[in-house]
Amino acid sequence: MKAIKITGASLSWEDCAGFDELPADHVEIDVVWTAVNRADLSQRAGVYPPPPGASDILGLEVSGRIAAVGSAVTGLARGDEVCALLTGGGYATKVVVPAVQVLPVPKGFSLKKAAAIPEVFATAWLNLYQEADLKPGERVLLHAAASGLGTAVIQIATAFGNPVFATAGDAEKLEVCRKLGATGTWNRKDGSFVDAVKNWGCVDMVLDPVGGSYIKEDQKVLNADGRIILIGLMGGRSAEVDLGLMLMKRHRLIGSTLRSRSVEDKGRVMQALHRNVWPLLVAGQIEPLIDSAWSIDEVEEAMAHVAANRNTGKVLLRIAE
């Protein structure tokens, strides 16, 4: 097999060792598409190592065709077109993954389109409806809303009756957010979002990939019993928190990552997606937003595109035809 190898500051597409015996509860996938996530950028920079036992190859999601099935796996067969949530290993021609993290490609979807689903839609569902436990009508503040994750969150939340206020740093990106369903928007280049969100009606949950100084601002727009779900540290890992406000309004600050969760946890998230989100995808009510697609030979350029925040939606990498 071949895979992307990190050598110093460079990436190269090289031959690498294949897999040993296939575990009974895993499948092997011939990868056709994978995607660039910010976690890949962080891992490449040396600040987000893979969990113990995980592949050190980049890539947290793929689409492709099943090449082999473990002896204990049911419901999946060789040749099936699937997409999968990974702990690593997606920038390669083959990947081995627990079967519970694999789902059939939604009916009518291409493998290209399906590759844009697993990581962002799983992250969206996990944080909206498991961590924050949103109820119908509760309102969401979403930062970095034009990312692949953000565009998934807007669509899922809106579909399930949760209005979204979106922030981003570009007027064109905010227009995309409005078209996807966001009913309030704010350009972060215009200063603090606090007054705009208050005028919109405040929120019950903040999905925050920024951290840093945003946390104290998030608190100012949270209703009583509000939840801040921290999923990233683009603004820094230190924050000022108003503990008095947290206490009086019963706020919760919850750190959340998907990659390091157990296989069982990831399986539960994927099954929830299959039950609740797959029907919406098949019906065309929501869909993954794809910014651009690159060949695996262009991985350096694709990652630079994401690092510079030039993407609106997912950035894909083609591994095979």
Secondary structure, DSSP 8 states (H G I E B T S, - for coil): -EEEEEETTEEEEEE-----S--TTEEEEEEEEEEE-HHHHHHHTTSS---TTS-SSS-SEEEEEEEEE-TT--S--TT-EEEEE-SS--SBSEEEEEGGGEEE--TT--HHHHTTSHHHHHHHHIIIIIIS---TT--EEESSTTBHHHHHHHHHHHHTT--EEEEES-HHHHHHHHHHT-SEEEEGGGS-SHHHHHHHT-EEEEEES--TTHHHHHHHTEEEEEEEEE---TT-S-----HHHHHHTT-EEEE--STTS-HHHHHHHHHHHHHHTHHHHHHTSS---EEEEEEGGGHHHHHHHHHTT--SBEEEEE---
